[in-house]
Amino acid sequence: MDKTKIDEATTLDAAEVAEAAVSNAAPKTEDLFDSTDAVRSGKPLAHVKTMTFPGPISLTNGGTLPEITVAYETYGQLSPQEDNAILIFHALSGDSHVAKHDENDDPGWWDALVGPGKGIDTNRYFVICANVLGGCRGTTGPDSINPETGRKYGMDFPSISVADIVDVQHKLVAALGIDRLLAIVGGSLGGLMALDWGTRYPDGVAGVAAIATGPRMTTQALAFDVVARNAIMSDPHFCGGQYYDKETGPATGLAIARMLGHITYLSQESMNRKFNADRNVGRKIDTSFETKFSVGSYLAYQGDKFVDRFDANSYLTLTLALDAFDLGSDRERLIAAMRRSMCRWLFVSFTSDWLFPGYHSRELVDAAIAGDKRVSYCEVKSDAGHDGFLLEDEISRYGELLRSFLHDLSLEWRPEDDERRRSLNESYGAPPKSPKRRVDYDRILALIPPKTKILDLGCGKGDLLARLKARGHERLVGVEMQEKYVVKCAEKGLDVVQLDLNEGLKSFLDHQFDFVVLSKTLQTIRNVEALLEEMLRVGTRVIVSFPNVGHRRFRERLAEGRAPSTDPKRRWYDSDDARFLTIADFEEFCAEKGYKIFRKVALDAETGETVETDENLNADVAIVVLGR
C-alpha cells in the first residue's frame, strides 16, 4: 500500500515526495526525507536469479524446512581459476540488489561501494549478493509458500539463527562451483554473518571485512528490537502472523518498528543537523502518525514507506536471529572463536555509531590479535551514526581501505604467479609513491634480524613495515592513530590497527613479538613509563628512536629564546610533542628503571653518519635497543 502523499497528491515516488516537501517549507541544506533507504523499493528485481535446495533442511534451533529457495544477483565474471569471488552480506532490510547492473538498472543499496572501478571493483571481482534466509525478497521466508501446505508460512516459519542464514549462503556458493571465496564483506547484520562464516567455515575464505558490527548486540540495541517486535505483534491486524489473506496487515506495527530502527541508525549529531533548523515545522503527509515536528514527519514517512516493501513476519524472524547472535560474551570466548578462523580480517567502525559502537570492533580486533590472526582496523571519523557505512562520504574513505585489502588478498592467493601479480598491480592503479628515505629506518633495519616478528608503534604511512615486508618478515603489525595513515598502510598491503598508544597495548599478549619498535614517536607520548613497560611486556626487545633535543641546533634555538621543535613543518602551538628529551635524559631514565641498553646508535640525520664523540651535542637522532 502507498500511504505516503503530500497534500492532495496521490502517487508520488520518494524523489517527488522529497521535492514537494522542500517546496512547502523553508529552504534547507538537507532534504528532510532523504535517507539510506531512498534507493530501496518493493519493485521486482530485474536481474535476480534463484536456486532451490531440496530438503528436509535442519535448522539450528530444531526446526526444518522442506526446501529453500535463494534469490541472488551476481556482478562481474568469475575467473577461470575461481580466485576472485566476493560474497556480500546485506543488512537487516537489504536484499540481493547491492548495486545496479547497468545504466538502465535501479541503484542498489551499496551502489557507492560496488561497481566498475569502485571499492569493490566488479571489473576485477565476481560479486555475489543473496537475499537472506527469512527475508522477503525472493529467498524462502515467512511470506513464502510452504510446499507441504500450499499456504504461506506466516508464523509457522521456523525459528532461524545467523548460522542458518550463513549455511544457506554456503550452499549457494558451493552450488556456483566456488570452493573458496577471496573475501566476504558485510555491514551491520551482514557483519554478524561475515563473522559467523569466518569462524565456522575457516577454509572457505581468504579475507573477511566486517563493517559497523560487533560480537553481539548491546543490551540497549536489543531493547529497541524488543519494543519493535511488540509493536508488530500488538497490531490488531497482526492476526497471529496469518494476515496474508486479510485485507489489511500489521502496517502500523511494522511502521513503528521501522521508526525505532531509524532512530538507532542515526547519531545525535546527524539528527541535529537534519531536523534542528525547522524542528517545529512538521510536513503535511498523509499518515496516521504524528507529524507536529520535522523529525516526526521524517519517521512517519520512513515507516510508511517501509511497509510497502517489507514483511512484518520477516522483520520478527530476522531481528530475533540477530539479537540471539553471540560470537563470545567475554574475552576468552571471543579469542576461542577467532582462533578457529584462518583468514585475514578487516574491521571498520564509525565514531558516532552507538548501535554497534567502536569498542565492539576493538573487542574483535583484540581477540584476533590474541589469536595471532592477521588483522587491520580503522575507526572512521563520522557524525552519521550507524548509517555511515552506507553513505557516500564515509565510503569514499573506508572504501579505499577495503579496496587495498581486497587487492592484497588477490596478490597473496598465488604469490608465485608473477604474471598474475603484474596484471593485478596494473589493474589496481599507480603504486604508492616511494617514501623519502629516513636515515633512522636504515639503522633500525640493520638492528632487526631476519624472519623476526615485529610490532611497529606509531607506524605512520607504514614505510618501515613495507621495507621489512620486502625483506621477508612474515609477522608484521603496525599501530597508528591517524585514519589517513591507516589507509596508506593498507595500500602497502600491511596489517595495521588504529589505536591510541596512550591507552596502552592491552590488545597484545606477553612476548607476542620479537621486537617492538617506537620510531620518532616517544616525544608525543603522555605516559612514557607505562608505554615502555607495555612494550617490554609485549616484545623480547624494544627499539626506540627519538630526536635528541640536546643537539646543538636545539640549544642554539633556546639561546635565541625560541622553543625547540622536532618537526620543522610544525610550530610550538600545533606540535604533537609532549616531551623534550636528550640522549642523556633517556639513558638516565633506563638506569632508574633497570632497563638494559643492548645497543645505542647516535646519528647526524643530515649526513646519515654515526656520531662517535659528544653524542648528546652532535647527534640529532638516537636509536636505542632495550631489554630487561
VEXDREN-2710 file (C-alpha; in Angstrom, 1 decimal):
% VEXDREN-2710
k/r/px/py/pz
1/MET/0.0/0.0/0.0
2/ASP/1.2/3.6/-0.7
3/LYS/0.1/5.8/2.2
4/THR/2.7/8.5/1.7
5/LYS/1.4/11.6/-0.1
6/ILE/1.8/15.3/0.3
7/ASP/-1.4/17.5/0.4
8/GLU/-3.7/16.3/-2.5
9/ALA/-1.0/14.3/-4.3
10/THR/-1.9/10.7/-5.0
11/THR/1.0/8.6/-6.2
12/LEU/4.4/10.2/-5.6
13/ASP/7.6/8.4/-5.5
14/ALA/10.3/9.1/-2.9
15/ALA/12.0/11.8/-5.0
16/GLU/8.8/13.6/-5.8
17/VAL/7.7/13.4/-2.1
18/ALA/11.0/15.0/-1.1
19/GLU/10.8/17.7/-3.8
20/ALA/7.3/18.6/-2.7
21/ALA/8.3/18.7/0.9
22/VAL/11.1/21.0/0.3
23/SER/8.9/23.3/-1.8
24/ASN/6.4/23.6/1.1
25/ALA/9.0/24.6/3.7
26/ALA/11.7/27.0/4.4
27/PRO/15.0/26.4/2.5
28/LYS/17.1/23.6/3.9
29/THR/20.6/22.4/3.3
30/GLU/19.5/18.8/3.6
31/ASP/16.4/17.0/2.2
32/LEU/14.2/16.1/5.1
33/PHE/13.0/12.8/3.7
34/ASP/16.4/11.6/2.4
35/SER/17.9/8.5/4.0
36/THR/19.9/5.4/3.1
37/ASP/16.5/3.8/2.3
38/ALA/15.9/6.2/-0.5
39/VAL/17.1/3.9/-3.3
40/ARG/15.1/0.8/-2.0
41/SER/11.7/-0.2/-3.1
42/GLY/9.5/-3.2/-3.5
43/LYS/9.8/-3.3/-7.3
44/PRO/10.6/-6.6/-8.9
45/LEU/14.3/-7.1/-9.3
46/ALA/15.3/-7.2/-13.0
47/HIS/18.5/-9.2/-12.6
48/VAL/17.6/-11.6/-9.8
49/LYS/18.3/-15.3/-10.1
50/THR/17.1/-18.2/-7.9
51/MET/18.3/-21.5/-6.8
52/THR/16.4/-24.1/-4.9
53/PHE/17.8/-26.6/-2.4
54/PRO/15.7/-29.7/-1.7
55/GLY/15.2/-30.8/1.9
56/PRO/14.4/-31.5/4.5
57/ILE/16.9/-29.0/5.8
58/SER/17.6/-29.0/9.5
59/LEU/17.9/-25.7/11.4
60/THR/20.0/-24.9/14.5
61/ASN/17.0/-24.2/16.7
62/GLY/15.4/-27.6/16.0
63/GLY/13.0/-26.8/13.1
64/THR/13.2/-28.0/9.5
65/LEU/12.3/-26.6/6.1
66/PRO/11.1/-28.9/3.3
67/GLU/13.2/-26.9/0.7
68/ILE/14.9/-23.5/0.5
69/THR/14.9/-21.1/-2.5
70/VAL/17.6/-18.5/-2.6
71/ALA/17.3/-15.2/-4.6
72/TYR/20.7/-13.8/-5.6
73/GLU/22.4/-11.5/-8.0
74/THR/25.9/-11.6/-9.5
75/TYR/28.2/-8.9/-10.9
76/GLY/31.4/-9.3/-12.9
77/GLN/32.9/-12.5/-14.2
78/LEU/34.3/-15.5/-12.2
79/SER/37.9/-16.0/-13.2
80/PRO/39.0/-19.3/-14.8
81/GLN/40.9/-20.0/-11.6
82/GLU/37.9/-19.2/-9.4
83/ASP/40.0/-16.9/-7.3
84/ASN/38.1/-13.6/-7.5
85/ALA/34.8/-14.3/-5.9
86/ILE/33.5/-11.9/-3.2
87/LEU/30.3/-12.6/-1.2
88/ILE/28.4/-9.6/0.2
89/PHE/26.0/-10.0/3.1
90/HIS/23.3/-7.4/3.4
91/ALA/21.9/-5.7/6.5
92/LEU/18.5/-6.3/8.1
93/SER/16.3/-4.6/5.5
94/GLY/18.6/-5.1/2.4
95/ASP/18.3/-7.6/-0.4
96/SER/20.3/-9.1/-3.3
97/HIS/20.3/-5.8/-5.3
98/VAL/23.6/-4.5/-3.9
99/ALA/24.3/-2.4/-6.9
100/LYS/22.9/-1.5/-10.3
101/HIS/24.0/-3.8/-13.2
102/ASP/24.0/-1.1/-15.9
103/GLU/22.9/2.5/-16.5
104/ASN/19.3/1.4/-17.1
105/ASP/19.1/-0.5/-13.8
106/ASP/17.8/0.9/-10.5
107/PRO/20.5/1.8/-7.9
108/GLY/21.4/-0.8/-5.3
109/TRP/21.7/-0.3/-1.6
110/TRP/25.6/-0.2/-1.7
111/ASP/25.9/1.5/-5.1
112/ALA/28.7/3.9/-3.9
113/LEU/30.9/0.9/-3.0
114/VAL/30.2/-1.8/-5.5
115/GLY/30.6/-1.4/-9.3
116/PRO/33.2/-0.8/-12.0
117/GLY/36.3/1.0/-10.6
118/LYS/34.7/1.3/-7.1
119/GLY/36.0/-0.1/-3.8
120/ILE/34.6/-3.5/-4.7
121/ASP/35.5/-3.3/-8.4
122/THR/33.2/-5.5/-10.5
123/ASN/35.7/-5.2/-13.3
124/ARG/38.1/-7.3/-11.2
125/TYR/35.9/-9.3/-8.9
126/PHE/33.0/-11.7/-9.2
127/VAL/30.5/-10.4/-6.7
128/ILE/27.6/-12.4/-5.2
129/CYS/24.8/-11.0/-3.1
130/ALA/21.9/-13.1/-1.9
131/ASN/18.7/-12.2/0.0
132/VAL/19.0/-13.8/3.4
133/LEU/17.0/-16.8/4.6
134/GLY/13.9/-15.5/6.4
135/GLY/13.9/-12.4/4.1
136/CYS/11.0/-11.3/1.8
137/ARG/12.8/-10.5/-1.4
138/GLY/12.8/-13.9/-3.1
139/THR/14.6/-16.1/-0.6
140/THR/12.5/-18.5/1.5
141/GLY/10.9/-16.7/4.4
142/PRO/7.6/-16.3/6.3
143/ASP/5.9/-14.9/3.2
144/SER/6.9/-17.9/1.0
145/ILE/4.6/-20.7/0.1
146/ASN/5.1/-23.8/2.3
147/PRO/5.1/-26.6/-0.3
148/GLU/3.7/-29.0/2.3
149/THR/0.6/-26.9/2.9
150/GLY/0.2/-24.7/-0.2
151/ARG/-0.1/-21.7/2.1
152/LYS/2.3/-19.0/3.2
153/TYR/4.3/-20.0/6.3
154/GLY/3.5/-16.9/8.3
155/MET/4.2/-17.6/12.0
156/ASP/4.7/-21.3/11.1
157/PHE/8.0/-20.3/9.7
158/PRO/10.6/-21.9/12.0
159/SER/13.0/-20.0/14.2
160/ILE/16.3/-19.4/12.5
161/SER/19.7/-18.3/13.5
162/VAL/22.5/-16.3/11.9
163/ALA/24.3/-19.6/11.4
164/ASP/21.3/-20.9/9.4
165/ILE/21.4/-17.9/7.2
166/VAL/25.1/-18.4/6.6
167/ASP/24.7/-22.1/6.0
168/VAL/22.2/-21.4/3.2
169/GLN/24.6/-18.9/1.6
170/HIS/27.4/-21.5/1.9
171/LYS/25.2/-23.9/-0.1
172/LEU/24.7/-21.2/-2.8
173/VAL/28.5/-20.5/-3.1
174/ALA/29.2/-24.3/-3.4
175/ALA/26.5/-24.7/-6.0
176/LEU/28.1/-21.9/-8.0
177/GLY/31.2/-24.1/-8.2
178/ILE/33.3/-21.9/-5.8
179/ASP/35.4/-23.8/-3.2
180/ARG/37.0/-20.8/-1.6
181/LEU/36.0/-17.1/-1.6
182/LEU/38.5/-14.4/-2.0
183/ALA/36.6/-12.3/0.5
184/ILE/33.4/-11.8/2.4
185/VAL/32.1/-8.3/3.1
186/GLY/29.2/-7.4/5.3
187/GLY/27.9/-4.5/7.4
188/SER/25.6/-4.5/10.4
189/LEU/23.6/-7.8/10.3
190/GLY/25.8/-8.6/7.3
191/GLY/28.8/-8.1/9.6
192/LEU/27.5/-10.7/12.0
193/MET/27.1/-13.1/9.1
194/ALA/30.7/-12.4/8.0
195/LEU/31.9/-13.1/11.5
196/ASP/30.0/-16.4/11.5
197/TRP/31.3/-17.6/8.2
198/GLY/34.9/-16.6/9.0
199/THR/34.9/-18.6/12.3
200/ARG/32.7/-21.6/11.2
201/TYR/34.0/-22.1/7.6
202/PRO/37.6/-21.1/8.2
203/ASP/39.0/-22.7/5.0
204/GLY/36.2/-21.2/2.9
205/VAL/37.5/-17.6/2.6
206/ALA/40.8/-15.7/2.3
207/GLY/39.7/-12.5/4.0
208/VAL/36.7/-11.1/5.9
209/ALA/35.7/-7.4/6.1
210/ALA/33.2/-6.8/8.9
211/ILE/31.9/-3.3/8.9
212/ALA/29.8/-1.5/11.6
213/THR/29.2/-4.7/13.5
214/GLY/30.2/-6.5/16.7
215/PRO/30.4/-9.8/18.5
216/ARG/26.8/-9.4/19.7
217/MET/24.1/-6.7/20.1
218/THR/24.3/-4.3/23.0
219/THR/21.5/-4.7/25.6
220/GLN/20.3/-1.2/24.6
221/ALA/20.1/-2.2/20.9
222/LEU/18.3/-5.4/21.8
223/ALA/15.8/-3.4/23.8
224/PHE/14.9/-1.3/20.8
225/ASP/14.3/-4.6/18.9
226/VAL/12.1/-5.9/21.7
227/VAL/9.9/-2.8/21.5
228/ALA/9.8/-3.1/17.7
229/ARG/8.6/-6.7/17.8
230/ASN/6.0/-5.9/20.4
231/ALA/4.7/-3.1/18.2
232/ILE/4.2/-5.5/15.3
233/MET/2.7/-8.3/17.4
234/SER/0.4/-5.9/19.2
235/ASP/-1.1/-4.5/16.0
236/PRO/-4.7/-5.7/15.8
237/HIS/-4.2/-6.6/12.2
238/PHE/-1.3/-9.0/13.0
239/CYS/-3.7/-11.9/13.4
240/GLY/-1.2/-14.2/15.0
241/GLY/1.1/-13.7/11.9
242/GLN/-1.5/-15.2/9.5
243/TYR/-2.5/-11.9/7.9
244/TYR/-1.6/-12.6/4.3
245/ASP/-5.2/-13.4/3.2
246/LYS/-6.5/-10.4/5.1
247/GLU/-7.4/-7.0/3.5
248/THR/-5.1/-5.2/6.0
249/GLY/-1.9/-6.4/7.5
250/PRO/0.0/-5.1/10.6
251/ALA/1.1/-1.9/8.8
252/THR/1.0/0.3/11.8
253/GLY/3.1/-2.0/14.0
254/LEU/5.7/-2.6/11.2
255/ALA/5.9/1.2/10.5
256/ILE/6.5/1.9/14.2
257/ALA/9.2/-0.9/14.3
258/ARG/10.9/0.8/11.3
259/MET/10.7/4.2/13.0
260/LEU/12.5/2.8/16.0
261/GLY/15.1/1.3/13.7
262/HIS/15.8/4.6/12.0
263/ILE/16.4/6.3/15.4
264/THR/19.2/3.7/16.1
265/TYR/20.7/4.2/12.6
266/LEU/21.3/7.9/13.2
267/SER/23.5/9.8/15.6
268/GLN/22.6/12.8/17.7
269/GLU/24.8/15.0/15.5
270/SER/23.1/13.9/12.3
271/MET/19.7/14.3/13.8
272/ASN/20.5/17.8/15.0
273/ARG/21.9/18.7/11.5
274/LYS/18.8/17.3/9.8
275/PHE/16.0/18.4/12.0
276/ASN/17.0/21.3/14.2
277/ALA/16.8/24.1/11.6
278/ASP/13.0/23.8/11.5
279/ARG/12.2/21.2/14.2
280/ASN/8.8/22.6/14.8
281/VAL/7.7/22.6/11.2
282/GLY/6.1/19.3/10.5
283/ARG/5.4/18.3/6.9
284/LYS/1.9/17.6/5.6
285/ILE/2.0/13.9/4.6
286/ASP/-0.9/11.5/4.5
287/THR/-0.2/9.4/7.6
288/SER/-1.8/8.3/10.8
289/PHE/1.3/9.1/12.7
290/GLU/2.2/12.4/14.5
291/THR/3.8/15.0/12.2
292/LYS/3.9/18.0/14.5
293/PHE/7.7/18.1/14.4
294/SER/10.0/17.7/11.4
295/VAL/11.6/14.6/13.0
296/GLY/8.1/13.1/13.3
297/SER/7.4/13.7/9.6
298/TYR/10.6/12.0/8.7
299/LEU/9.9/9.0/10.9
300/ALA/6.3/8.7/9.7
301/TYR/7.5/8.8/6.0
302/GLN/10.2/6.2/6.6
303/GLY/7.8/3.9/8.5
304/ASP/5.0/4.1/5.9
305/LYS/7.4/3.7/3.0
306/PHE/9.0/0.6/4.6
307/VAL/5.6/-1.1/4.9
308/ASP/5.4/-1.1/1.0
309/ARG/8.5/-3.3/0.6
310/PHE/8.9/-5.4/3.8
311/ASP/7.1/-8.2/5.5
312/ALA/6.3/-8.0/9.2
313/ASN/7.0/-11.7/9.9
314/SER/10.4/-11.3/8.2
315/TYR/11.2/-8.4/10.5
316/LEU/10.3/-10.6/13.5
317/THR/12.3/-13.6/12.2
318/LEU/15.5/-11.6/11.3
319/THR/15.6/-9.4/14.4
320/LEU/15.3/-12.4/16.6
321/ALA/18.1/-14.1/14.7
322/LEU/20.5/-11.2/15.0
323/ASP/19.6/-10.5/18.6
324/ALA/20.4/-14.1/19.6
325/PHE/23.8/-14.0/17.8
326/ASP/26.7/-14.1/20.2
327/LEU/30.3/-14.8/19.0
328/GLY/31.5/-14.5/22.5
329/SER/30.2/-12.7/25.6
330/ASP/33.7/-12.4/27.1
331/ARG/37.3/-12.1/26.0
332/GLU/38.1/-15.8/26.4
333/ARG/35.2/-16.9/24.3
334/LEU/35.9/-14.3/21.6
335/ILE/39.5/-15.4/21.4
336/ALA/38.5/-19.0/21.1
337/ALA/36.1/-18.1/18.3
338/MET/38.6/-16.1/16.4
339/ARG/41.3/-18.8/16.8
340/ARG/39.1/-21.0/14.6
341/SER/39.5/-18.6/11.7
342/MET/42.2/-18.9/9.0
343/CYS/41.6/-15.7/7.1
344/ARG/42.8/-12.1/7.3
345/TRP/40.4/-9.7/9.0
346/LEU/39.5/-6.1/8.3
347/PHE/37.2/-4.3/10.9
348/VAL/35.7/-0.9/10.3
349/SER/33.7/1.1/12.8
350/PHE/32.4/4.7/13.0
351/THR/32.9/7.2/15.8
352/SER/29.2/8.1/16.2
353/ASP/27.7/4.6/15.8
354/TRP/26.0/3.7/19.0
355/LEU/24.1/0.7/17.6
356/PHE/27.4/-1.1/17.1
357/PRO/29.9/1.2/18.9
358/GLY/33.6/1.2/18.1
359/TYR/34.5/-0.7/21.3
360/HIS/32.7/-3.7/19.8
361/SER/35.0/-3.8/16.9
362/ARG/38.0/-3.3/19.2
363/GLU/36.9/-6.4/21.1
364/LEU/37.0/-8.3/17.9
365/VAL/40.4/-6.8/17.0
366/ASP/41.8/-7.7/20.4
367/ALA/40.5/-11.3/20.1
368/ALA/42.0/-11.6/16.6
369/ILE/45.4/-10.3/17.8
370/ALA/45.3/-12.6/20.8
371/GLY/44.6/-15.5/18.4
372/ASP/47.7/-14.4/16.4
373/LYS/45.5/-13.6/13.3
374/ARG/46.3/-11.0/10.7
375/VAL/44.0/-8.1/11.3
376/SER/43.5/-4.4/10.4
377/TYR/41.2/-2.0/12.0
378/CYS/40.1/1.6/11.3
379/GLU/37.5/3.8/13.2
380/VAL/36.2/6.2/10.6
381/LYS/35.5/9.7/12.0
382/SER/31.9/10.3/11.1
383/ASP/28.8/12.1/12.6
384/ALA/26.4/10.0/10.6
385/GLY/25.9/7.2/13.1
386/HIS/25.4/3.6/12.1
387/ASP/24.2/4.6/8.7
388/GLY/27.7/5.8/8.0
389/PHE/28.6/2.5/6.4
390/LEU/26.1/3.2/3.6
391/LEU/26.8/6.9/2.9
392/GLU/29.0/8.1/0.1
393/ASP/31.2/10.5/2.1
394/GLU/32.2/7.7/4.5
395/ILE/32.5/5.1/1.7
396/SER/34.9/7.4/-0.1
397/ARG/37.3/7.0/2.9
398/TYR/36.8/3.4/4.1
399/GLY/36.3/2.2/0.5
400/GLU/40.0/2.8/-0.2
401/LEU/40.9/0.7/2.8
402/LEU/38.7/-2.1/1.6
403/ARG/40.0/-1.7/-2.0
404/SER/43.5/-2.2/-0.8
405/PHE/42.6/-5.0/1.5
406/LEU/41.0/-6.9/-1.4
407/HIS/43.9/-6.2/-3.7
408/ASP/46.4/-7.6/-1.3
409/LEU/44.3/-10.7/-0.7
410/SER/44.4/-11.2/-4.5
411/LEU/48.2/-10.9/-4.5
412/GLU/48.5/-13.4/-1.7
413/TRP/46.2/-16.0/-3.4
414/ARG/49.0/-17.3/-5.6
415/PRO/52.2/-15.3/-4.9
416/GLU/54.3/-17.5/-7.1
417/ASP/52.4/-16.4/-10.2
418/ASP/54.5/-13.4/-11.3
419/GLU/52.4/-12.7/-14.5
420/ARG/49.1/-12.7/-12.5
421/ARG/50.7/-10.4/-9.9
422/ARG/51.8/-8.0/-12.5
423/SER/48.4/-8.0/-14.1
424/LEU/46.7/-7.4/-10.7
425/ASN/49.0/-4.5/-9.9
426/GLU/48.4/-2.9/-13.3
427/SER/44.7/-3.0/-12.9
428/TYR/45.0/-1.7/-9.3
429/GLY/46.5/1.6/-10.4
430/ALA/49.6/3.5/-9.6
431/PRO/51.7/2.0/-6.7
432/PRO/52.2/4.2/-3.6
433/LYS/55.0/6.8/-4.0
434/SER/58.4/5.8/-2.7
435/PRO/58.9/7.4/0.7
436/LYS/61.5/9.9/1.5
437/ARG/64.3/7.8/2.9
438/ARG/64.7/8.1/6.7
439/VAL/68.2/7.5/7.9
440/ASP/67.0/6.1/11.2
441/TYR/65.0/3.4/9.3
442/ASP/68.2/2.2/7.7
443/ARG/69.8/1.8/11.1
444/ILE/66.7/0.2/12.7
445/LEU/66.6/-2.3/9.8
446/ALA/70.2/-3.3/10.5
447/LEU/69.3/-3.9/14.1
448/ILE/66.5/-6.4/13.4
449/PRO/67.4/-9.9/12.5
450/PRO/65.6/-11.6/9.5
451/LYS/62.4/-13.6/10.0
452/THR/61.6/-12.0/13.4
453/LYS/58.1/-10.8/14.4
454/ILE/57.8/-7.0/14.5
455/LEU/55.2/-4.6/16.1
456/ASP/55.7/-1.1/14.9
457/LEU/54.1/1.6/17.1
458/GLY/53.2/4.9/15.6
459/CYS/53.9/3.3/12.2
460/GLY/52.8/6.4/10.2
461/LYS/52.4/5.5/6.5
462/GLY/54.0/2.1/7.0
463/ASP/57.3/2.8/5.3
464/LEU/59.4/0.9/7.8
465/LEU/57.0/-2.0/7.8
466/ALA/56.9/-2.1/4.0
467/ARG/60.7/-2.4/3.9
468/LEU/60.6/-5.2/6.5
469/LYS/57.9/-6.9/4.4
470/ALA/60.0/-6.7/1.3
471/ARG/62.8/-8.3/3.4
472/GLY/60.6/-11.4/4.1
473/HIS/59.3/-10.9/7.6
474/GLU/56.0/-12.8/7.8
475/ARG/54.6/-11.4/11.1
476/LEU/54.4/-7.6/10.9
477/VAL/51.8/-5.4/12.6
478/GLY/51.5/-1.7/12.7
479/VAL/49.7/0.6/15.2
480/GLU/48.7/4.0/14.1
481/MET/46.2/6.6/15.4
482/GLN/45.6/8.7/12.3
483/GLU/42.9/7.4/9.9
484/LYS/44.6/8.7/6.8
485/TYR/47.8/6.8/7.6
486/VAL/45.9/3.6/8.3
487/VAL/44.7/3.8/4.7
488/LYS/48.2/4.4/3.5
489/CYS/49.4/1.3/5.3
490/ALA/46.6/-0.7/3.7
491/GLU/47.8/0.5/0.3
492/LYS/51.1/-1.2/1.0
493/GLY/49.4/-4.4/1.9
494/LEU/50.2/-4.1/5.7
495/ASP/48.2/-5.2/8.7
496/VAL/47.6/-2.0/10.8
497/VAL/45.4/-1.4/13.8
498/GLN/44.1/2.1/14.7
499/LEU/44.8/2.5/18.4
500/ASP/45.9/5.3/20.8
501/LEU/49.3/4.4/22.2
502/ASN/48.5/6.5/25.3
503/GLU/45.8/3.9/26.2
504/GLY/48.5/1.1/26.3
505/LEU/48.9/-2.2/24.5
506/LYS/46.3/-4.3/26.2
507/SER/45.3/-5.8/22.8
508/PHE/48.6/-7.6/22.7
509/LEU/49.9/-10.7/24.6
510/ASP/53.0/-11.1/26.6
511/HIS/56.1/-11.7/24.4
512/GLN/54.0/-11.8/21.3
513/PHE/56.7/-10.1/19.2
514/ASP/60.5/-10.4/18.9
515/PHE/60.9/-6.6/18.5
516/VAL/58.6/-3.7/19.4
517/VAL/59.6/-0.5/17.6
518/LEU/58.7/3.1/18.5
519/SER/60.4/5.4/16.0
520/LYS/60.3/9.1/16.4
521/THR/57.1/8.9/18.4
522/LEU/58.3/8.8/22.0
523/GLN/58.2/12.6/22.2
524/THR/54.4/12.5/21.6
525/ILE/53.6/10.0/24.4
526/ARG/51.9/11.3/27.5
527/ASN/52.6/8.3/29.8
528/VAL/56.1/7.3/28.8
529/GLU/56.7/5.0/31.8
530/ALA/53.5/3.0/31.2
531/LEU/54.1/2.6/27.4
532/LEU/57.7/1.5/27.8
533/GLU/56.6/-1.1/30.4
534/GLU/54.0/-2.4/28.0
535/MET/56.5/-2.5/25.1
536/LEU/58.8/-4.7/27.2
537/ARG/55.9/-6.9/28.1
538/VAL/54.8/-7.5/24.5
539/GLY/58.3/-7.7/22.9
540/THR/61.5/-9.5/23.8
541/ARG/63.4/-6.4/22.7
542/VAL/62.4/-2.8/22.2
543/ILE/63.8/-0.4/19.7
544/VAL/63.2/3.3/20.4
545/SER/64.3/6.2/18.2
546/PHE/63.8/9.8/19.2
547/PRO/65.0/13.3/18.3
548/ASN/67.8/14.4/20.7
549/VAL/66.9/17.9/22.0
550/GLY/70.4/18.2/23.4
551/HIS/71.7/18.6/19.8
552/ARG/73.5/21.9/19.1
553/ARG/70.6/23.1/16.8
554/PHE/68.1/23.0/19.6
555/ARG/70.5/24.6/22.1
556/GLU/71.0/27.4/19.7
557/ARG/67.3/27.9/19.3
558/LEU/66.9/28.1/23.1
559/ALA/69.8/30.6/23.3
560/GLU/67.8/32.7/20.9
561/GLY/64.8/32.5/23.2
562/ARG/62.9/30.1/20.8
563/ALA/61.2/26.8/21.7
564/PRO/62.7/23.6/20.3
565/SER/60.8/21.9/17.5
566/THR/61.4/18.4/16.4
567/ASP/59.3/18.8/13.3
568/PRO/60.3/21.7/11.1
569/LYS/56.9/21.8/9.4
570/ARG/55.1/22.5/12.7
571/ARG/55.1/25.3/15.2
572/TRP/55.1/25.1/19.0
573/TYR/51.3/25.6/19.1
574/ASP/50.3/22.8/16.7
575/SER/53.0/20.3/17.6
576/ASP/52.2/16.8/18.8
577/ASP/55.3/16.9/21.0
578/ALA/54.6/16.4/24.7
579/ARG/58.2/15.6/25.7
580/PHE/61.6/17.1/25.0
581/LEU/64.3/14.7/25.9
582/THR/68.0/14.3/25.4
583/ILE/70.1/11.2/25.0
584/ALA/71.5/11.8/28.5
585/ASP/67.9/12.0/29.8
586/PHE/66.9/8.7/28.2
587/GLU/70.0/6.9/29.5
588/GLU/69.3/8.1/33.0
589/PHE/65.7/7.0/32.7
590/CYS/66.7/3.5/31.6
591/ALA/69.1/3.3/34.5
592/GLU/66.5/4.3/37.0
593/LYS/64.0/1.7/35.6
594/GLY/66.6/-1.1/35.5
595/TYR/66.4/-1.4/31.7
596/LYS/69.4/-2.8/29.9
597/ILE/70.6/-0.9/26.9
598/PHE/71.9/-3.5/24.4
599/ARG/72.8/-1.1/21.7
600/LYS/72.8/2.6/21.1
601/VAL/73.3/4.4/17.8
602/ALA/73.7/8.2/17.7
603/LEU/73.1/9.8/14.3
604/ASP/73.6/13.0/12.4
605/ALA/70.4/12.9/10.3
606/GLU/71.6/15.4/7.7
607/THR/74.7/13.4/6.8
608/GLY/73.5/9.9/7.9
609/GLU/76.7/9.4/9.7
610/THR/77.2/7.8/13.2
611/VAL/78.3/10.3/15.9
612/GLU/81.1/8.9/18.0
613/THR/82.1/11.9/20.1
614/ASP/80.0/14.1/22.4
615/GLU/76.8/12.5/21.0
616/ASN/74.5/14.5/23.3
617/LEU/75.7/17.6/21.5
618/ASN/76.4/16.4/18.0
619/ALA/73.7/13.8/17.3
620/ASP/70.1/14.9/16.5
621/VAL/68.6/11.4/16.4
622/ALA/69.2/8.5/18.8
623/ILE/68.3/4.8/18.4
624/VAL/68.3/2.5/21.5
625/VAL/67.8/-1.2/21.8
626/LEU/66.3/-2.1/25.2
627/GLY/65.5/-5.2/27.2
628/ARG/65.1/-6.2/30.8
END
